[in-house]
Amino acid sequence: MPYLTNANDVKEAIARLRYLPILWVDTEVADYKSKTPRLSLIQILANSTDLTGEQVLIFDVLDQPELIDYFIAEIMENEAIAKVFHNKSFDLRYLGKKRAKNVTCTLELAKKLPYYLAPKPDNTLKVLAENLCHFPNIDKESQSSDWGQRPLTDGQIKYAYLDPVYTAQVHHRLLQLQQQINIDPATENIDRLTRRYRQIEHDWQMLDSEVKHIKDRLKNAMAKQSIDVTTGFKLSASQRLTRKINLSQLAEAIANRGLQLDSTINLTKTIQEELGDILEELPLEEKIEVTHTLRSTKIEDSDVPF
Protein backbone atom coordinates (compact mmCIF):
# COMPACT_ATOMS: atom_id res chain seq x y z
CA MET A 1 0.00 0.00 0.00
CA PRO A 2 2.34 2.77 -1.16
CA TYR A 3 1.51 6.06 0.56
CA LEU A 4 3.84 8.55 -1.08
CA THR A 5 4.63 11.88 0.54
CA ASN A 6 7.97 12.72 -1.09
CA ALA A 7 7.62 14.88 -4.22
CA ASN A 8 10.24 12.94 -6.21
CA ASP A 9 8.63 9.61 -5.34
CA VAL A 10 5.24 10.91 -6.44
CA LYS A 11 6.63 12.15 -9.77
CA GLU A 12 8.38 8.84 -10.44
CA ALA A 13 5.17 6.95 -9.76
CA ILE A 14 3.20 9.27 -12.03
CA ALA A 15 5.76 8.72 -14.79
CA ARG A 16 5.20 4.96 -14.56
CA LEU A 17 1.43 5.40 -14.75
CA ARG A 18 1.68 7.14 -18.14
CA TYR A 19 1.95 3.81 -19.95
CA LEU A 20 -1.10 2.12 -18.46
CA PRO A 21 -4.39 1.84 -20.41
CA ILE A 22 -6.85 2.52 -17.56
CA LEU A 23 -6.79 3.92 -14.03
CA TRP A 24 -9.46 4.06 -11.34
CA VAL A 25 -9.03 7.34 -9.51
CA ASP A 26 -10.34 9.04 -6.39
CA THR A 27 -9.47 12.17 -4.44
CA GLU A 28 -9.80 13.48 -0.91
CA VAL A 29 -10.23 17.20 -0.37
CA ALA A 30 -9.50 19.27 2.72
CA ASP A 31 -11.86 22.11 3.67
CA TYR A 32 -14.18 21.14 0.82
CA LYS A 33 -17.11 23.04 2.36
CA SER A 34 -15.09 26.25 2.62
CA LYS A 35 -14.30 28.87 0.00
CA THR A 36 -10.72 27.60 -0.20
CA PRO A 37 -10.78 23.80 -0.60
CA ARG A 38 -7.41 22.04 -0.96
CA LEU A 39 -6.70 18.80 -2.75
CA SER A 40 -5.26 16.46 -0.12
CA LEU A 41 -4.85 13.02 -1.71
CA ILE A 42 -4.97 11.40 -5.14
CA GLN A 43 -5.60 7.66 -5.04
CA ILE A 44 -4.87 5.44 -8.05
CA LEU A 45 -5.64 1.79 -8.80
CA ALA A 46 -4.29 0.25 -12.00
CA ASN A 47 -5.15 -3.40 -11.33
CA SER A 48 -8.87 -3.92 -10.85
CA THR A 49 -8.38 -7.48 -9.57
CA ASP A 50 -7.09 -5.98 -6.33
CA LEU A 51 -9.96 -6.19 -3.82
CA THR A 52 -7.96 -5.17 -0.74
CA GLY A 53 -6.25 -1.94 -1.78
CA GLU A 54 -2.79 -3.49 -1.57
CA GLN A 55 -1.87 -2.13 -5.01
CA VAL A 56 -3.46 1.30 -4.62
CA LEU A 57 -1.11 4.27 -4.85
CA ILE A 58 -1.81 7.28 -2.63
CA PHE A 59 -0.19 10.59 -3.53
CA ASP A 60 -0.10 13.14 -0.72
CA VAL A 61 -0.40 16.44 -2.60
CA LEU A 62 -1.66 18.73 0.15
CA ASP A 63 -0.40 22.26 -0.54
CA GLN A 64 1.84 20.98 -3.35
CA PRO A 65 0.32 22.56 -6.48
CA GLU A 66 3.33 21.61 -8.63
CA LEU A 67 2.59 17.91 -8.05
CA ILE A 68 -1.07 18.41 -8.90
CA ASP A 69 -0.14 20.22 -12.11
CA TYR A 70 2.28 17.42 -13.00
CA PHE A 71 -0.42 14.80 -12.47
CA ILE A 72 -2.87 16.77 -14.60
CA ALA A 73 -0.36 17.18 -17.44
CA GLU A 74 0.89 13.59 -17.43
CA ILE A 75 -2.30 11.68 -16.61
CA MET A 76 -5.47 13.75 -16.85
CA GLU A 77 -4.64 15.36 -20.20
CA ASN A 78 -3.35 12.08 -21.64
CA GLU A 79 -6.14 10.81 -23.88
CA ALA A 80 -4.48 7.39 -24.20
CA ILE A 81 -5.22 6.66 -20.54
CA ALA A 82 -8.82 5.95 -19.53
CA LYS A 83 -9.62 7.47 -16.13
CA VAL A 84 -12.61 6.25 -14.13
CA PHE A 85 -14.08 8.31 -11.26
CA HIS A 86 -17.23 8.20 -9.23
CA ASN A 87 -18.87 11.64 -9.47
CA LYS A 88 -16.23 13.00 -11.81
CA SER A 89 -17.66 16.53 -11.70
CA PHE A 90 -16.37 16.84 -8.13
CA ASP A 91 -12.90 15.39 -8.74
CA LEU A 92 -12.31 17.29 -11.97
CA ARG A 93 -12.65 20.60 -10.15
CA TYR A 94 -9.18 19.84 -8.80
CA LEU A 95 -7.79 17.70 -11.62
CA GLY A 96 -7.86 19.76 -14.78
CA LYS A 97 -11.57 20.49 -15.31
CA LYS A 98 -12.24 20.59 -19.07
CA ARG A 99 -8.61 19.80 -19.86
CA ALA A 100 -9.15 16.23 -18.65
CA LYS A 101 -9.51 13.68 -21.45
CA ASN A 102 -10.98 10.17 -21.67
CA VAL A 103 -12.81 10.28 -18.35
CA THR A 104 -15.64 7.92 -17.33
CA CYS A 105 -17.99 8.47 -14.41
CA THR A 106 -19.59 5.52 -12.62
CA LEU A 107 -22.20 7.84 -11.12
CA GLU A 108 -23.39 8.79 -14.60
CA LEU A 109 -23.37 5.15 -15.72
CA ALA A 110 -25.44 4.14 -12.70
CA LYS A 111 -28.04 6.83 -13.36
CA LYS A 112 -28.67 5.46 -16.85
CA LEU A 113 -29.48 1.94 -15.68
CA PRO A 114 -33.15 1.00 -15.29
CA TYR A 115 -34.09 0.45 -11.68
CA TYR A 116 -35.13 -3.15 -12.23
CA LEU A 117 -31.58 -4.05 -13.32
CA ALA A 118 -29.92 -2.29 -10.41
CA PRO A 119 -32.39 -1.76 -7.55
CA LYS A 120 -30.80 0.63 -5.06
CA PRO A 121 -31.87 3.55 -2.86
CA ASP A 122 -29.39 5.96 -4.45
CA ASN A 123 -26.27 6.10 -6.63
CA THR A 124 -23.61 6.88 -4.03
CA LEU A 125 -20.43 4.83 -4.26
CA LYS A 126 -21.14 3.18 -0.90
CA VAL A 127 -24.60 2.04 -1.96
CA LEU A 128 -23.44 0.81 -5.38
CA ALA A 129 -20.52 -1.11 -3.87
CA GLU A 130 -22.77 -2.74 -1.28
CA ASN A 131 -25.76 -3.44 -3.52
CA LEU A 132 -24.11 -4.33 -6.82
CA CYS A 133 -20.76 -5.75 -5.67
CA HIS A 134 -21.70 -7.02 -2.21
CA PHE A 135 -18.93 -5.32 -0.25
CA PRO A 136 -19.89 -5.48 3.44
CA ASN A 137 -19.86 -2.71 6.04
CA ILE A 138 -18.36 0.08 3.95
CA ASP A 139 -17.06 3.02 5.98
CA LYS A 140 -18.16 6.38 4.65
CA GLU A 141 -17.85 8.39 7.84
CA SER A 142 -14.20 9.12 7.08
CA GLN A 143 -15.26 10.96 3.92
CA SER A 144 -16.20 14.00 6.01
CA SER A 145 -13.15 13.81 8.30
CA ASP A 146 -10.37 16.41 8.39
CA TRP A 147 -8.24 15.71 5.31
CA GLY A 148 -6.11 18.76 6.04
CA GLN A 149 -4.61 17.30 9.19
CA ARG A 150 -1.22 15.64 9.19
CA PRO A 151 -0.52 12.95 10.00
CA LEU A 152 -3.67 11.24 8.74
CA THR A 153 -5.25 8.62 10.96
CA ASP A 154 -5.06 4.91 10.16
CA GLY A 155 -8.81 5.00 9.50
CA GLN A 156 -8.44 7.78 6.94
CA ILE A 157 -5.62 5.99 5.13
CA LYS A 158 -7.59 2.73 5.01
CA TYR A 159 -10.59 4.59 3.67
CA ALA A 160 -8.45 6.29 1.01
CA TYR A 161 -7.03 2.95 -0.16
CA LEU A 162 -10.41 1.30 -0.57
CA ASP A 163 -12.32 3.94 -2.53
CA PRO A 164 -10.56 3.21 -5.87
CA VAL A 165 -11.20 -0.49 -5.24
CA TYR A 166 -14.92 0.16 -4.88
CA THR A 167 -14.88 2.37 -7.97
CA ALA A 168 -13.19 -0.33 -10.08
CA GLN A 169 -15.57 -3.08 -9.02
CA VAL A 170 -18.64 -0.90 -9.46
CA HIS A 171 -17.35 0.13 -12.89
CA HIS A 172 -17.02 -3.49 -14.04
CA ARG A 173 -20.46 -4.41 -12.70
CA LEU A 174 -22.11 -1.43 -14.37
CA LEU A 175 -20.54 -2.35 -17.70
CA GLN A 176 -21.93 -5.87 -17.34
CA LEU A 177 -25.42 -4.53 -16.63
CA GLN A 178 -25.14 -2.07 -19.51
CA GLN A 179 -24.80 -4.96 -21.95
CA GLN A 180 -28.33 -6.01 -21.04
CA ILE A 181 -29.81 -2.72 -22.25
CA ASN A 182 -27.50 -1.82 -25.14
CA ILE A 183 -29.24 -4.06 -27.65
CA ASP A 184 -29.69 -3.25 -31.32
CA PRO A 185 -33.45 -2.75 -31.97
CA ALA A 186 -32.96 -4.38 -35.37
CA THR A 187 -32.01 -7.67 -33.70
CA GLU A 188 -34.33 -7.57 -30.68
CA ASN A 189 -36.35 -10.72 -30.00
CA ILE A 190 -39.85 -9.24 -30.13
CA ASP A 191 -41.55 -12.48 -29.05
CA ARG A 192 -39.40 -12.69 -25.93
CA LEU A 193 -40.03 -9.03 -25.09
CA THR A 194 -43.77 -9.53 -25.57
CA ARG A 195 -43.81 -12.53 -23.26
CA ARG A 196 -41.90 -10.67 -20.57
CA TYR A 197 -44.18 -7.67 -20.88
CA ARG A 198 -47.24 -9.88 -20.40
CA GLN A 199 -45.66 -11.46 -17.33
CA ILE A 200 -45.21 -8.15 -15.51
CA GLU A 201 -48.07 -6.08 -16.95
CA HIS A 202 -50.66 -6.95 -14.32
CA ASP A 203 -48.32 -6.44 -11.36
CA TRP A 204 -47.14 -3.14 -12.81
CA GLN A 205 -50.69 -1.84 -13.26
CA MET A 206 -51.52 -2.78 -9.68
CA LEU A 207 -48.42 -1.11 -8.24
CA ASP A 208 -48.68 1.95 -10.49
CA SER A 209 -52.28 2.62 -9.50
CA GLU A 210 -51.44 2.20 -5.80
CA VAL A 211 -48.41 4.52 -6.04
CA LYS A 212 -50.49 7.24 -7.74
CA HIS A 213 -53.29 6.86 -5.20
CA ILE A 214 -50.95 7.03 -2.20
CA LYS A 215 -49.09 10.03 -3.63
CA ASP A 216 -52.37 11.89 -4.13
CA ARG A 217 -53.47 11.10 -0.57
CA LEU A 218 -50.09 12.13 0.79
CA LYS A 219 -50.07 15.37 -1.19
CA ASN A 220 -53.59 16.31 -0.08
CA ALA A 221 -52.88 15.41 3.54
CA MET A 222 -49.66 17.44 3.68
CA ALA A 223 -51.36 20.43 2.05
CA LYS A 224 -54.34 20.23 4.41
CA GLN A 225 -52.13 19.85 7.49
CA SER A 226 -49.69 22.58 6.33
CA ILE A 227 -46.70 20.21 6.31
CA ASP A 228 -44.04 21.05 3.72
CA VAL A 229 -41.48 18.34 4.44
CA THR A 230 -41.78 14.79 5.69
CA THR A 231 -39.53 11.74 5.52
CA GLY A 232 -38.63 11.30 1.86
CA PHE A 233 -41.01 13.95 0.48
CA LYS A 234 -41.14 17.69 0.00
CA LEU A 235 -44.36 19.47 -0.93
CA SER A 236 -44.16 22.54 -3.15
CA ALA A 237 -46.79 24.70 -4.81
CA SER A 238 -46.61 26.54 -8.10
CA GLN A 239 -48.85 28.86 -10.04
CA ARG A 240 -49.26 29.08 -13.78
CA LEU A 241 -50.82 32.08 -15.46
CA THR A 242 -52.64 31.43 -18.74
CA ARG A 243 -53.79 34.25 -20.98
CA LYS A 244 -56.34 33.85 -23.75
CA ILE A 245 -57.91 36.24 -26.25
CA ASN A 246 -60.36 35.98 -29.08
CA LEU A 247 -58.38 35.68 -32.32
CA SER A 248 -60.43 38.31 -34.16
CA GLN A 249 -59.91 40.80 -31.33
CA LEU A 250 -56.18 40.14 -31.48
CA ALA A 251 -56.10 40.66 -35.25
CA GLU A 252 -58.05 43.90 -34.87
CA ALA A 253 -55.67 45.21 -32.20
CA ILE A 254 -52.66 44.40 -34.36
CA ALA A 255 -54.20 46.13 -37.37
CA ASN A 256 -55.21 49.25 -35.39
CA ARG A 257 -51.67 49.74 -34.15
CA GLY A 258 -50.05 48.97 -37.46
CA LEU A 259 -47.85 46.31 -35.92
CA GLN A 260 -45.66 44.10 -38.09
CA LEU A 261 -45.18 40.87 -36.18
CA ASP A 262 -42.68 38.26 -37.35
CA SER A 263 -43.63 35.66 -34.76
CA THR A 264 -45.37 32.47 -35.84
CA ILE A 265 -48.18 30.71 -34.01
CA ASN A 266 -49.28 27.11 -33.97
CA LEU A 267 -52.63 26.67 -35.68
CA THR A 268 -54.76 24.44 -33.51
CA LYS A 269 -57.35 22.18 -35.05
CA THR A 270 -60.10 24.59 -33.94
CA ILE A 271 -58.40 27.60 -35.57
CA GLN A 272 -57.86 25.67 -38.79
CA GLU A 273 -61.55 24.75 -38.90
CA GLU A 274 -62.57 28.38 -38.36
CA LEU A 275 -60.20 29.67 -41.05
CA GLY A 276 -61.40 27.08 -43.56
CA ASP A 277 -60.43 27.85 -47.17
CA ILE A 278 -58.40 30.89 -46.11
CA LEU A 279 -55.60 28.54 -45.17
CA GLU A 280 -55.01 27.79 -48.84
CA GLU A 281 -54.16 31.45 -49.43
CA LEU A 282 -51.65 31.69 -46.59
CA PRO A 283 -47.91 30.87 -46.70
CA LEU A 284 -48.04 28.11 -44.10
CA GLU A 285 -45.03 26.41 -42.55
CA GLU A 286 -45.72 22.70 -42.27
CA LYS A 287 -43.80 20.10 -40.32
CA ILE A 288 -44.66 16.44 -40.05
CA GLU A 289 -43.47 14.54 -37.00
CA VAL A 290 -43.79 10.78 -36.72
CA THR A 291 -44.19 9.25 -33.29
CA HIS A 292 -44.72 5.64 -32.34
CA THR A 293 -47.10 4.60 -29.60
CA LEU A 294 -47.19 1.13 -28.15
CA ARG A 295 -50.61 0.10 -26.89
CA SER A 296 -51.37 -3.09 -25.09
CA THR A 297 -54.04 -5.17 -26.79
CA LYS A 298 -56.11 -7.97 -25.34
CA ILE A 299 -54.92 -11.26 -26.77
CA GLU A 300 -55.20 -14.91 -25.89
CA ASP A 301 -52.17 -16.66 -24.44
CA SER A 302 -52.18 -18.99 -27.41
CA ASP A 303 -51.55 -16.04 -29.70
CA VAL A 304 -48.15 -15.39 -28.14
CA PRO A 305 -45.42 -17.74 -29.43
CA PHE A 306 -43.50 -19.51 -26.64
N, C-alpha and C positions, 0 to 999 in steps of 0.2 A: 504494500500500500504506500507508494511513494508520495510523501507530502513535502513538496519542494518550496523552500523559502528563499534560497539563494538565487539571485538574478541570473547568474551564468548557468546554473543548473536548469532553471526554467527555460531559458533560451535554447539550450541544447536539446531539451525534451521537445520543445515546439518544432525545432528543426527536423527531428525524427518523425514527427507526426505529419509533416508535409507530404509524405509519400504513401499515406494510407488512403483507402478509397472512401471510408465512412467513419464518422466519429459521433458518439452520443455525448452531448454536452449539457452541463448545468452550471449555474452560477449561484453564489450567495452574495448578498448585498448588505452592507452596513448602512444604518440610518436611512433605510429605504422609504420611510414615511416622512422624512424631513425634506427640506428644500435642497439639501446637498447630500444626496446618497453617494456612497462610495463602493465601487466593486471590490469585494473582499477576496473571493475565491473563484477560480475557474476549474471545474471538474471534467475530466475527459475519460471516456471508456472507448477503446478501440476494438476490443474482443467481446462480442455480445454473449458468448458462452459463459462468461464470468458471472456467476450469480451471487458472489460474496463481496465483491468490491476489491478483491486482492490485486486486480490489474488496473484499477482506476488511478489516474494521475490527478493530484490536486496541486494547482499552482496558487501560491499565496501572492496576490497582487495588490494587497491593500496599500494605497498611497504610492503605488509604483506605476504611474501612467505610461512610462516608456515600455514596460512589459506588456501592458494592455494593448498599446499601439502595435507592438511587435506581433502579438497573437492575432490581432485583426488583420494585419498585412499578410502574414504567412498562412493563416488558416481561414479566417472568415472571408477574405476576399478571393481565396483560391477556389475557383469554380470546379476544379477536379475533385475536390473533397466534399462529399455529402456530409452535412451537419444536421443532426436531429436534436431538437429541443422539445420540451413541453412548455407551452405558452411562450412561443418565440418572441412575441411582441414585447414581453418584459425583458428577456435576456438581451435582445438586440439593441435596446436603449444604451447598453454599456459595451456592446461588441460590434460596433460598426454601422448600426442602423441600416440604411438602404445600400450601403456598400457591401453588405454581406451577400454572398452568392451561394446558390445550391443549398438552401435551408429548408428542412421539413419540420412541421410542427405536429406533434402527436395530439395536442388539444384540438387542432383543426380537423385532423383525421377522425377523432372520436366524435366530434359534433356531426359529422356527415353520415355516421352509421345509424341505420334504423334502430329504434329502441328494442325491437324484438330480437335483434342479433346481439346486442350488447346492453342488456338491462342493467341500469346503474342509476343511483340517485343524482349523480353529477359527473362532471368530466375532469375533476381534479386528479393529479397524478396518484395520490394515495388511493382514491376510490378505484381508479382504473387498474392499478397494480394489484389491489386486493380482489376485485371482482373478476377481472379478465385473466389475471396471471396467478392468482391464488397465493400471493405473498401474505404471510400472517403478521398481524400486530405491527403495522408500519408506524414509525414515529414521525409525526409531523409537527410536534410541539417545538422542536429545535428550529424550525423554519423561521419563527419570530424571535429567536434569541438574539443576543448582541453579537453580531458578526464583526463588529469593530474592535472588540476586545482582543488582546493578545496576552498570554497564550490562549488559544481556543480550548474548550473543554473536550474531554474524550468523547462525550455524547455528541458534540457538534461535529467533530471529525468523522465519527462513525456515520452520522447522518449525511455528511457531505459525500462520503464514499458511495453510499447506497443509492442516491438519487439518479446518477447516470445508469446504474443497473436497472432500476425500475423503468427508466425511460426506454432503454434498449428492449426490454422484454415486452413492454406495452406496445412499442413500435412494431415488433414482429407479430404480435397477436392482432393488432389492428390491420396489418397488411393481409393476414390470413382471412380475417372477416371481410375485408374489402373485396376479396376475390368472389365472394358469394353475391355481391350486388353489382359488380362490374361485368355484366353479361351483355353480349351483343344482342339487341332486340331481334336481329335478323335470324338468330339461331336459337332463340328462346323456345322451350318446349311448352307450347300453349296448353296442351292437354294437362300437363302436370301442374301448371299454374292454375288452371281452372279447377282441378280437383282440390288443390290446397285452399283456394279461395272458398270453395263450398264447405270445406271442413271448418273454417273459422268464421264464416259469415254470420251464423246465428249468434255465437258467443260475442262477436264484435258488436252486433246490433244491440244485444242486451246490455253490454257494458257501456256502450256509447250513450244509450238513452239514460242509463242510470247516472253517468257522469254529468250529462247536461242538466238533468233534474236536480242533482245535489248542488251543482254550481249555482243554479238559479235560486234554490232555497237559501244557500249560503249568502249569496249576494243580497237578496232581499232582507235576510235577517240582519246582516251587518249594517245595511243602510238604515233599517228601522231602528236598530239599537245604537246607532251612531258610533259604530266601531270601524275604524279605518284599517287596522292591522291585526291579524291573528296569526297563529302558527301556520306558516306556509302560504299565506294569502295577504294581499294588499288591495284594498278597495279604493278605486279612484273614480271620479266623475268628470265628465266632459260635456261641453255644449257645442252644438253645431248650428250655425245660422244658415238658413236657406232663403234665398231671395228669388221670387218669381214675378213675371210681368207678362201681360198679354202681348203677343208678338206684334199685333197691329199698332198698339200704343207705343211699343219700342221703335218700330219703323217710323211712326209719325214724329216721335221726339228726335230721332236722328235726322230726318229730313228737315224739320223746323230749324235745327241748329246748323245745318249744312255740314255735318260731320262726314269725314271720309275715313271709314274704319277698314283696316286691313285684316282684322281678326276673322277667323273662320269659326263656324259653329257646327255642332253635330246635329243633323236633321233627324229627329226622332220619327218613329213610324207615324205618330199622330200629325206632326207638322207636314210630313210628306203627303199624307192623305188630304190635308187641308189645302196644300199648294196645288195638288192635282197636276194638270197639264203644264202649269207654269214651270215645273221642274225641267221640262224638255228645252226651255229657252235659257236656262241658267248654266253657267260654266261650272259644273259640279266636279269636285274632287272625289273620286271613288277608290275605295280600298277594300279588298276582299281578304278576310282572315279565315283560315281553316282551323277549327279546333276539333278534337276528338273527345267524345264523351263515352265512358264505359258504363252501361246500365246493366244491372243484374236482372236476368229474366228467369221466370219460373220454368224449370225443366225437370223431367224425370231423371232419376239416377241412371237409368239405362241409357240415356242419351249421352252421358259423359263417358268417353272411352277410358278404361282402366288397364 
